[in-house]
Structures are given as structure tokens and as C-alpha cells.
Amino acid sequence: MAYINRRTVVKLSAAAALSKLLPSRQTASAADAIAVGTSATQRMLRHPGLLHTEADFKRMRERVAAGAEPWKSGWERLTASRHTSLKWKPRPAGKIVRGRGPEHENYHLLYTDIATAYACALRWRVSGDKAYADKAVEVMNAWSSTLKEVTGSSDRFLASGIYGYEFANAAEIMRDYAGWDRADFKRFGEMMLTIFGAMNQDFLTHHYGNKIDHYWCNWDACNMASLLAIGVLCDRLDLYEQAVDYFKHGKGNGAIAQAVVTIYPDGLGQWQESGRDQGHATLGIALIGAVCEMAWNQGDDLYGYDNNRFLSGAEYVAKYNLQYEVPYTPYKNSLASQPVISPAGRGNVRPCWEMIFNHYVNRRGLSAPYCKQWVAKIRPEGGGGDYGTNSGGYDQLGYGTLTFAAGPLTK
């Protein structure tokens, strides 16, 4: 692979970025890009089909209406969130900056509004109250009519990945809402393609001009998640398939073969960032888990790929952060050398375990004892950025107890 020096590259204009994302045989306006989807000979992408499907929403509605646990407690975490306040006012910016440099960082404006768009969209889907749907649409329209650029240091690619996949999920929940004007939906999709999607592809292809193993798993993982989510949102099968292919065959540290670097005889799989710190190791589980869940809802089993390799990594990270000991093999890449597992941040809480437990145990009937312990420990999972425990910051959407818990409806 040829690498480029990012300092010598002139930033792509929106039009140039769009041309990269369109099939080479086509030229189209930005609005037309949203219509570039599958032909009659291609598979059709499913909607809603990212982290949540209509069957999931139906389960949530039934459980909440019945006052059944743990969904009742999960619902209460959502409705108590400041991000479902109808008084929330979006704060869109034309330029989002993440990373130290001459420009002032302002990326909190984006991630707090995304948390609101998602939480309100979810609250509408469960309750049917259109006031929350309208609030979600208000937030997304504000950003799609304002945002022109995500920039900063190389950290800009963390923003393009994390906030790209989160924003796409909020929009996928709302895509069929009659109160979201189709022209506004197309404009939102244009923003996702030309800003976030273009950056996702850029990073996964060039890695900011550095060696392929320079960046930690999370950098690849978040950009994979975003590219996959945007592919579904915008009916771009080509983008979706690029992300799936990278998960399976990519050479960077977020592809599953490098994310889970060693499989031990007991079935545990050493996570790529375990020698760095546990905050980043658990974030990797949340991000790769999201990739697997979104692909599952499109009919692709990344959870089970390579003999459930992701489960091996999730159980490894879960076990160590529950204060058990795990095996560790010294790890080295072009950036760092890590002779021992890192205790920094050990016990870090992230709202990602319900999703993983639900898949491997409830859907597939497999054993995931350490994920199960995490579910019991932190249930009900909170949402991104909420005050109190079990929210995990803004790097994941959260509310997993409401959205992913499964089982018989009992009071």
C-alpha cells in the first residue's frame, strides 16, 4: 500500500469527496448521491437496520407498556436523561475541530447534540410521542444545514468515526418519520456522505500517512462503524461492503484479526489495546460490537466470524476489568511496545455489554460468563453523557438494557 503525507494534501472539497464516494462510472449532484443505491440485481439493505430494527422497537414498546424489568428500569434511564428534554436547543457549527492545534476545539457541540438526537428518536419510537421525533429532526436539520467541515489534528478521524456512526444511527431511526421532510433527509445524507463518509474512507485507506499498524484499534473501528452505518442510511451497498470487508480482511489494527491479537487455549482473546489502558480496551469492545450488531441486522454474521473471534476478545476484556487475571503476550507495533497488560483504568464502565450478551447468549445460545457478569453489575445501562453511573461518556450511544435486553416478559 502506498502512503501519503497528509501535510501535502489539499483538503478535499465537498464535491471532490462526493466524487470519491460515487461509483466511478457516475457523476451526480450531492442530492442524487442519496439515491445511488442498489439495483434490481443487488441485495437490498434493510430499514431500519442499524443498531435497532422494527422488531426491536416492538419488543421495547411491549416490555415498557407491561412495566416489565429490566426494560422498565432502562426506560426510566432514558426518560430521565437531559438529552430527552424538549427544551434542548441544538448548537450547530460550520466547522468542528477535534485535536490540539491553533484552532479551538469545539467537538462537544456535535456529540452532545447527537446524544440528544438519538435519545429523542428512541423515546419517540417507544412512546409514540411525536414531540420527541420533532426534536430529533430539529437537531439533525440544524447540523445538516450548517456543518461544512470536520478538522483538527489526526484526532479529526476519531470525530469522523465515532460521531459519524452515532449520527447515522439517530437518522436511521427517524428515516421513515412523516414529519421529516424528504429534502431535509436527503441533505442530511449528503452531509454524512461528503463529510463523514469521505473521512472514513480516507482514514481506512491512508491512515494519515502513517504505517498501517501505527494507529490503535479504535481508530479503525470507529471509522469502520461509521462507513458501514452511512452505507445503510444512504442505501450505499458499496460503502457497507467496504466496511464489512475491512473488518474481515483489513490490515490495520481494527480489523478483527489484529483487534484480537492472540487466542489462548481457554478461548480468551487478547485485545489489541489491553497493554495501553482499559478505557481504550473497553471502547474497542463497544465499537467493534456496534459494527457486528449493525451488520447482523443486515444479514451478515460478523459476530461469528473466525470462530466467534470477537467473543474471545470481549470475554478477555470483560474478565480483566472484573478484576480477574488473564494471560498476556507482550505486544509491539510501530507506535509502542507493551510488555505487560495495563492496569490503568481497570474496571472501566461502558454501556456495551447488554448488546454483546444478548447476541451470544440469547440469540446464539453460547457462553459468555464475563459479559454476563458485567450486565448484572451495571444494569440498567445509561446513555451517552448522562450524569451518574453506567453512562460511559459520549463515545457510545448507550441505553442497552432498554434496547438489547431480551427474554420472557415477566413482571
ZAFI-693548 format. One record per residue (C-alpha): residue number from 1; residue in three letters; x, y, z. Coordinates in Angstrom, 2 decimals, m for minus. Layout:
% residues N
   seq   type        px        py        pz
   NUM    ALA         X         Y         Z
...
***
This chain:
% residues 411
   seq   type        px        py        pz
     1    MET      0.00      0.00      0.00
     2    ALA      1.27      3.47     m0.85
     3    TYR      1.13      6.03      1.93
     4    ILE      0.73      9.77      1.60
     5    ASN      2.00     12.66      3.64
     6    ARG     m1.18     14.33      4.80
     7    ARG      0.52     17.70      5.10
     8    THR      0.97     17.80      1.32
     9    VAL     m2.64     17.06      0.52
    10    VAL     m5.09     19.83     m0.17
    11    LYS     m8.32     19.22      1.73
    12    LEU    m11.00     17.68     m0.45
    13    SER    m13.91     19.93     m1.31
    14    ALA    m17.36     18.53     m0.68
    15    ALA    m17.76     17.90     m4.40
    16    ALA    m14.45     16.07     m4.63
    17    ALA    m15.29     13.99     m1.59
    18    LEU    m18.62     13.11     m3.12
    19    SER    m16.97     12.02     m6.36
    20    LYS    m14.83      9.59     m4.35
    21    LEU    m17.93      8.09     m2.78
    22    LEU    m19.88      7.69     m6.02
    23    PRO    m19.24      4.76     m8.35
    24    SER    m16.60      5.79    m10.89
    25    ARG    m18.97      5.41    m13.83
    26    GLN    m21.35      8.03    m12.47
    27    THR    m21.47     11.75    m11.97
    28    ALA    m24.25     13.14     m9.85
    29    SER    m25.27     16.01     m7.68
    30    ALA    m24.89     15.70     m3.93
    31    ALA    m28.62     15.15     m3.55
    32    ASP    m28.52     12.43     m6.20
    33    ALA    m25.93     10.56     m4.14
    34    ILE    m28.58      9.56     m1.65
    35    ALA    m30.49      7.86     m4.44
    36    VAL    m27.47      5.88     m5.60
    37    GLY    m28.33      2.59     m4.01
    38    THR    m28.94     m0.96     m5.03
    39    SER    m30.09     m2.06     m8.45
    40    ALA    m32.53     m4.84     m9.10
    41    THR    m29.63     m7.28     m9.29
    42    GLN    m28.13     m6.26     m5.94
    43    ARG    m29.15     m7.18     m2.41
    44    MET    m31.39     m4.68     m0.71
    45    LEU    m30.34     m3.05      2.52
    46    ARG    m32.82     m3.34      5.38
    47    HIS    m34.50     m0.42      7.17
    48    PRO    m34.49      0.39      9.98
    49    GLY    m31.37     m1.70     10.06
    50    LEU    m28.51     m0.32     12.10
    51    LEU    m28.35     m0.90     15.85
    52    HIS    m32.14     m1.34     16.05
    53    THR    m34.81     m2.94     13.89
    54    GLU    m38.58     m2.60     13.94
    55    ALA    m38.76     m5.93     15.79
    56    ASP    m36.52     m4.42     18.47
    57    PHE    m38.77     m1.38     18.81
    58    LYS    m41.81     m3.61     19.08
    59    ARG    m40.17     m5.56     21.91
    60    MET    m39.25     m2.37     23.72
    61    ARG    m42.78     m0.98     23.43
    62    GLU    m44.36     m4.18     24.70
    63    ARG    m41.98     m4.57     27.63
    64    VAL    m42.21     m0.96     28.71
    65    ALA    m46.01     m0.93     28.42
    66    ALA    m46.16     m4.03     30.62
    67    GLY    m43.88     m2.47     33.24
    68    ALA    m41.55     m5.46     32.88
    69    GLU    m38.00     m5.48     34.15
    70    PRO    m35.28     m4.79     33.19
    71    TRP    m36.85     m2.75     30.37
    72    LYS    m38.78     m0.55     32.79
    73    SER    m35.55      0.50     34.51
    74    GLY    m33.88      1.00     31.13
    75    TRP    m36.76      3.20     30.00
    76    GLU    m36.50      5.25     33.17
    77    ARG    m32.82      5.87     32.44
    78    LEU    m33.79      7.19     29.02
    79    THR    m36.67      9.39     30.15
    80    ALA    m34.58     10.85     32.97
    81    SER    m31.87     11.91     30.55
    82    ARG    m31.26     15.58     29.96
    83    HIS    m30.88     14.59     26.31
    84    THR    m34.60     13.92     26.05
    85    SER    m35.54     17.38     27.24
    86    LEU    m37.83     19.13     24.76
    87    LYS    m36.18     22.37     25.84
    88    TRP    m32.86     21.29     24.32
    89    LYS    m31.59     23.77     21.73
    90    PRO    m29.13     22.49     19.10
    91    ARG    m25.84     24.33     18.69
    92    PRO    m24.68     23.57     15.14
    93    ALA    m21.33     24.82     13.86
    94    GLY    m19.96     25.19     10.37
    95    LYS    m16.63     23.74     11.42
    96    ILE    m15.98     21.09     14.07
    97    VAL    m12.46     20.90     15.47
    98    ARG    m11.03     17.95     17.38
    99    GLY     m7.37     17.74     18.36
   100    ARG     m4.79     20.13     19.71
   101    GLY     m3.69     22.85     17.33
   102    PRO     m4.12     26.51     16.51
   103    GLU     m7.91     26.25     16.40
   104    HIS    m10.08     25.94     19.49
   105    GLU    m11.66     22.52     19.96
   106    ASN    m15.45     22.58     19.83
   107    TYR    m16.41     18.98     19.12
   108    HIS    m18.51     18.82     22.29
   109    LEU    m21.15     20.81     20.39
   110    LEU    m21.53     17.91     17.98
   111    TYR    m21.50     14.95     20.32
   112    THR    m23.94     16.45     22.81
   113    ASP    m26.42     17.22     20.04
   114    ILE    m26.01     13.72     18.60
   115    ALA    m26.80     12.26     22.02
   116    THR    m29.98     14.34     22.03
   117    ALA    m31.00     13.35     18.51
   118    TYR    m30.55      9.66     19.32
   119    ALA    m32.22      9.74     22.74
   120    CYS    m35.22     11.68     21.44
   121    ALA    m35.53      9.41     18.41
   122    LEU    m35.51      6.38     20.68
   123    ARG    m38.03      7.92     23.05
   124    TRP    m40.37      8.61     20.13
   125    ARG    m40.09      5.05     18.81
   126    VAL    m41.04      3.58     22.18
   127    SER    m43.65      6.11     23.36
   128    GLY    m45.12      7.33     20.06
   129    ASP    m44.91     10.94     21.27
   130    LYS    m44.15     12.98     18.15
   131    ALA    m42.76     15.87     20.16
   132    TYR    m39.59     13.81     20.61
   133    ALA    m39.48     12.92     16.93
   134    ASP    m39.69     16.60     16.08
   135    LYS    m36.87     17.40     18.50
   136    ALA    m34.64     14.77     16.90
   137    VAL    m35.42     16.17     13.46
   138    GLU    m34.76     19.71     14.66
   139    VAL    m31.28     18.72     15.80
   140    MET    m30.43     16.84     12.61
   141    ASN    m31.73     19.59     10.33
   142    ALA    m29.74     22.19     12.24
   143    TRP    m26.50     20.31     11.65
   144    SER    m27.13     19.28      8.05
   145    SER    m27.83     22.90      7.10
   146    THR    m24.74     24.21      8.90
   147    LEU    m21.83     21.76      9.10
   148    LYS    m19.25     22.07      6.32
   149    GLU    m16.08     20.57      7.77
   150    VAL    m14.61     18.35     10.48
   151    THR    m10.98     19.24     11.04
   152    GLY     m8.17     19.47     13.61
   153    SER     m5.21     17.17     14.21
   154    SER     m5.28     13.50     13.28
   155    ASP     m7.90     13.29     16.04
   156    ARG    m10.36     14.57     13.45
   157    PHE    m10.64     10.95     12.33
   158    LEU    m11.85      9.91     15.76
   159    ALA    m14.58     12.52     15.33
   160    SER    m15.46     11.33     11.83
   161    GLY    m15.76      7.76     13.07
   162    ILE    m17.43      7.99     16.46
   163    TYR    m19.82     10.82     15.67
   164    GLY    m20.41      9.56     12.14
   165    TYR    m21.73      6.18     13.24
   166    GLU    m23.74      7.71     16.10
   167    PHE    m25.39     10.36     13.94
   168    ALA    m26.21      7.81     11.23
   169    ASN    m27.95      5.67     13.84
   170    ALA    m30.11      8.55     15.01
   171    ALA    m31.09      9.29     11.42
   172    GLU    m31.84      5.64     10.63
   173    ILE    m34.33      5.55     13.49
   174    MET    m36.05      8.64     12.05
   175    ARG    m35.80      7.89      8.33
   176    ASP    m39.50      6.99      7.92
   177    TYR    m40.93      9.71     10.15
   178    ALA    m43.54     11.60      8.16
   179    GLY    m42.53     14.82      9.87
   180    TRP    m39.01     14.73      8.42
   181    ASP    m39.19     16.42      5.04
   182    ARG    m37.62     14.29      2.31
   183    ALA    m35.47     17.18      1.11
   184    ASP    m34.10     17.57      4.64
   185    PHE    m33.42     13.85      4.88
   186    LYS    m31.50     13.99      1.60
   187    ARG    m29.49     16.96      2.83
   188    PHE    m28.62     15.04      5.99
   189    GLY    m27.49     12.08      3.89
   190    GLU    m25.37     14.40      1.76
   191    MET    m23.64     15.67      4.89
   192    MET    m22.98     12.14      6.07
   193    LEU    m21.53     11.10      2.71
   194    THR    m19.42     14.12      1.86
   195    ILE    m18.05     14.91      5.30
   196    PHE    m18.08     11.81      7.48
   197    GLY    m18.05      9.08      4.85
   198    ALA    m15.26     10.69      2.85
   199    MET    m13.14     10.98      6.00
   200    ASN    m13.88      7.37      6.97
   201    GLN    m12.64      6.13      3.62
   202    ASP     m9.63      8.43      3.74
   203    PHE     m8.51      7.12      7.11
   204    LEU     m9.07      3.44      6.36
   205    THR     m7.14      3.84      3.10
   206    HIS     m4.27      6.13      4.11
   207    HIS     m4.08      6.14      7.93
   208    TYR     m2.98      9.79      7.87
   209    GLY      0.18      8.82      6.01
   210    ASN      1.49      6.57      8.78
   211    LYS      2.33      2.89      8.83
   212    ILE     m0.61      0.54      8.73
   213    ASP     m0.10     m0.62     12.34
   214    HIS      0.51      2.87     13.76
   215    TYR     m3.00      3.63     14.99
   216    TRP     m4.78      1.76     17.75
   217    CYS     m7.75     m0.49     17.11
   218    ASN    m10.30      2.20     17.99
   219    TRP     m9.28      4.47     15.13
   220    ASP    m10.08      1.83     12.54
   221    ALA    m13.07      0.53     14.48
   222    CYS    m14.91      3.84     14.68
   223    ASN    m14.32      4.64     11.01
   224    MET    m15.49      1.14     10.04
   225    ALA    m18.61      1.63     12.13
   226    SER    m19.30      4.99     10.52
   227    LEU    m18.74      3.85      6.94
   228    LEU    m20.98      0.84      7.48
   229    ALA    m23.71      2.92      9.11
   230    ILE    m23.61      5.59      6.40
   231    GLY    m23.78      2.88      3.76
   232    VAL    m27.02      1.60      5.25
   233    LEU    m28.50      5.04      5.92
   234    CYS    m27.83      6.22      2.37
   235    ASP    m28.57      2.90      0.65
   236    ARG    m24.97      2.65     m0.46
   237    LEU    m24.27     m1.08     m0.56
   238    ASP    m20.75     m0.40     m1.82
   239    LEU    m19.84      1.54      1.31
   240    TYR    m21.44     m1.03      3.57
   241    GLU    m19.50     m3.82      1.88
   242    GLN    m16.23     m1.89      2.12
   243    ALA    m16.65     m1.76      5.89
   244    VAL    m17.53     m5.45      6.15
   245    ASP    m14.54     m6.38      4.00
   246    TYR    m12.23     m4.27      6.15
   247    PHE    m13.49     m6.00      9.30
   248    LYS    m12.61     m9.35      7.78
   249    HIS     m9.52     m8.63      5.71
   250    GLY     m8.18     m5.16      6.62
   251    LYS     m4.52     m4.74      7.54
   252    GLY     m5.00     m2.08     10.22
   253    ASN     m5.41     m2.74     13.93
   254    GLY     m9.20     m2.52     13.85
   255    ALA     m9.70     m5.50     11.56
   256    ILE    m10.70     m8.45     13.69
   257    ALA     m7.50    m10.46     13.15
   258    GLN     m5.47     m7.60     14.58
   259    ALA     m8.04     m6.40     17.13
   260    VAL     m7.91     m9.81     18.83
   261    VAL     m4.20    m10.47     18.54
   262    THR     m3.87    m13.84     20.31
   263    ILE     m6.33    m16.65     21.05
   264    TYR     m5.42    m18.64     24.17
   265    PRO     m6.24    m22.32     24.86
   266    ASP     m9.05    m21.33     27.25
   267    GLY    m10.75    m19.40     24.45
   268    LEU     m9.91    m15.90     25.66
   269    GLY     m8.56    m13.49     23.04
   270    GLN     m6.06    m10.76     23.92
   271    TRP     m7.34     m7.35     22.87
   272    GLN     m5.03     m5.09     20.88
   273    GLU     m5.25     m2.15     23.30
   274    SER     m5.06     m4.16     26.54
   275    GLY     m1.46     m3.14     27.09
   276    ARG     m2.39      0.52     26.61
   277    ASP     m5.20      1.09     29.14
   278    GLN     m8.61     m0.31     29.92
   279    GLY    m10.60      2.76     28.96
   280    HIS     m9.47      2.29     25.37
   281    ALA     m9.74     m1.50     25.52
   282    THR    m13.39     m1.31     26.59
   283    LEU    m14.07      1.34     23.96
   284    GLY    m12.82     m1.10     21.35
   285    ILE    m15.36     m3.64     22.55
   286    ALA    m18.14     m1.05     22.28
   287    LEU    m17.13     m0.02     18.75
   288    ILE    m16.50     m3.44     17.26
   289    GLY    m19.65     m4.66     18.98
   290    ALA    m21.59     m1.92     17.18
   291    VAL    m20.07     m2.97     13.85
   292    CYS    m21.14     m6.57     14.48
   293    GLU    m24.66     m5.64     15.59
   294    MET    m25.30     m3.36     12.62
   295    ALA    m24.02     m5.99     10.20
   296    TRP    m26.15     m8.66     11.91
   297    ASN    m29.24     m6.56     11.28
   298    GLN    m28.28     m6.54      7.59
   299    GLY    m27.91    m10.32      7.50
   300    ASP    m24.12    m10.60      7.92
   301    ASP    m22.68    m12.52     10.86
   302    LEU    m19.52    m10.67     11.89
   303    TYR    m20.13    m11.71     15.48
   304    GLY    m19.45    m15.31     14.48
   305    TYR    m16.65    m14.59     12.00
   306    ASP    m13.45    m16.58     12.51
   307    ASN    m14.92    m18.90     15.13
   308    ASN    m16.50    m16.10     17.20
   309    ARG    m13.21    m14.23     17.43
   310    PHE    m14.91    m11.10     18.74
   311    LEU    m16.47    m13.07     21.61
   312    SER    m12.98    m14.22     22.62
   313    GLY    m11.82    m10.60     22.79
   314    ALA    m14.93     m9.36     24.58
   315    GLU    m14.65    m12.04     27.25
   316    TYR    m10.96    m11.24     27.72
   317    VAL    m11.60     m7.53     28.27
   318    ALA    m14.66     m8.22     30.43
   319    LYS    m12.79    m10.68     32.64
   320    TYR     m9.78     m8.45     33.26
   321    ASN    m11.97     m5.46     34.07
   322    LEU    m13.91     m7.57     36.56
   323    GLN    m10.59     m7.87     38.43
   324    TYR     m9.76    m11.43     37.33
   325    GLU     m6.34    m12.24     35.94
   326    VAL     m5.89    m13.06     32.25
   327    PRO     m2.94    m14.27     30.15
   328    TYR     m0.93    m11.66     28.27
   329    THR      1.64    m11.86     25.49
   330    PRO      4.00     m8.86     25.08
   331    TYR      2.74     m6.70     22.24
   332    LYS      4.58     m4.35     19.89
   333    ASN      3.67     m2.27     16.87
   334    SER      5.26      0.64     15.02
   335    LEU      4.00      3.06     17.70
   336    ALA      4.59      1.34     21.03
   337    SER      5.93     m1.66     22.92
   338    GLN      3.79     m3.07     25.72
   339    PRO      5.44     m5.85     27.75
   340    VAL      2.57     m6.24     30.27
   341    ILE     m1.17     m5.70     30.41
   342    SER     m2.08     m2.23     31.64
   343    PRO     m3.99     m1.80     34.93
   344    ALA     m4.75      1.84     34.05
   345    GLY     m8.49      2.38     34.11
   346    ARG     m9.18     m1.18     35.20
   347    GLY    m12.89     m1.63     35.96
   348    ASN    m13.90      0.96     33.37
   349    VAL    m17.67      1.03     32.82
   350    ARG    m19.11      1.27     29.33
   351    PRO    m22.72      0.62     28.27
   352    CYS    m21.92     m2.04     25.69
   353    TRP    m22.29     m5.37     27.47
   354    GLU    m26.06     m5.89     27.09
   355    MET    m25.69     m5.88     23.29
   356    ILE    m22.89     m8.45     23.29
   357    PHE    m24.51    m10.68     25.91
   358    ASN    m27.83    m10.59     24.09
   359    HIS    m26.27    m11.77     20.86
   360    TYR    m24.01    m14.54     22.05
   361    VAL    m26.17    m15.90     24.87
   362    ASN    m29.78    m15.07     23.98
   363    ARG    m29.59    m15.33     20.20
   364    ARG    m26.90    m17.94     19.76
   365    GLY    m27.01    m19.93     22.98
   366    LEU    m23.28    m19.60     23.63
   367    SER    m21.47    m19.00     26.90
   368    ALA    m20.27    m15.50     27.78
   369    PRO    m19.85    m15.64     31.57
   370    TYR    m17.81    m12.45     31.97
   371    CYS    m20.07    m10.38     29.72
   372    LYS    m22.94    m11.75     31.81
   373    GLN    m21.27    m10.55     35.00
   374    TRP    m20.90     m7.06     33.53
   375    VAL    m24.59     m7.00     32.59
   376    ALA    m25.54     m7.90     36.14
   377    LYS    m23.09     m5.37     37.56
   378    ILE    m24.16     m2.26     35.66
   379    ARG    m27.78     m2.88     34.61
   380    PRO    m29.60     m0.70     33.68
   381    GLU    m27.18      0.80     31.20
   382    GLY    m27.35      4.55     30.86
   383    GLY    m26.94      6.70     27.79
   384    GLY    m24.11      8.74     26.37
   385    GLY    m23.01     11.53     28.63
   386    ASP    m25.75     11.28     31.23
   387    TYR    m24.94     12.12     34.80
   388    GLY    m24.46      9.24     37.20
   389    THR    m23.08      5.76     36.69
   390    ASN    m23.20      3.37     33.76
   391    SER    m23.29      6.03     31.02
   392    GLY    m19.74      5.69     29.68
   393    GLY    m19.38      9.15     28.22
   394    TYR    m20.28     10.10     24.66
   395    ASP    m18.24      7.50     22.78
   396    GLN    m21.19      5.14     22.54
   397    LEU    m24.94      5.66     22.39
   398    GLY    m25.90      3.54     25.41
   399    TYR    m29.33      2.57     26.81
   400    GLY    m28.50     m1.06     26.10
   401    THR    m30.79     m2.51     28.79
   402    LEU    m33.80     m0.93     27.12
   403    THR    m32.69     m1.65     23.57
   404    PHE    m30.95     m5.04     23.73
   405    ALA    m32.16     m6.98     26.77
   406    ALA    m34.21    m10.00     25.72
   407    GLY    m36.05    m12.81     27.39
   408    PRO    m39.56    m13.65     28.59
   409    LEU    m41.92    m10.85     29.55
   410    THR    m42.32    m11.20     33.31
   411    LYS    m43.08     m8.63     35.99
***
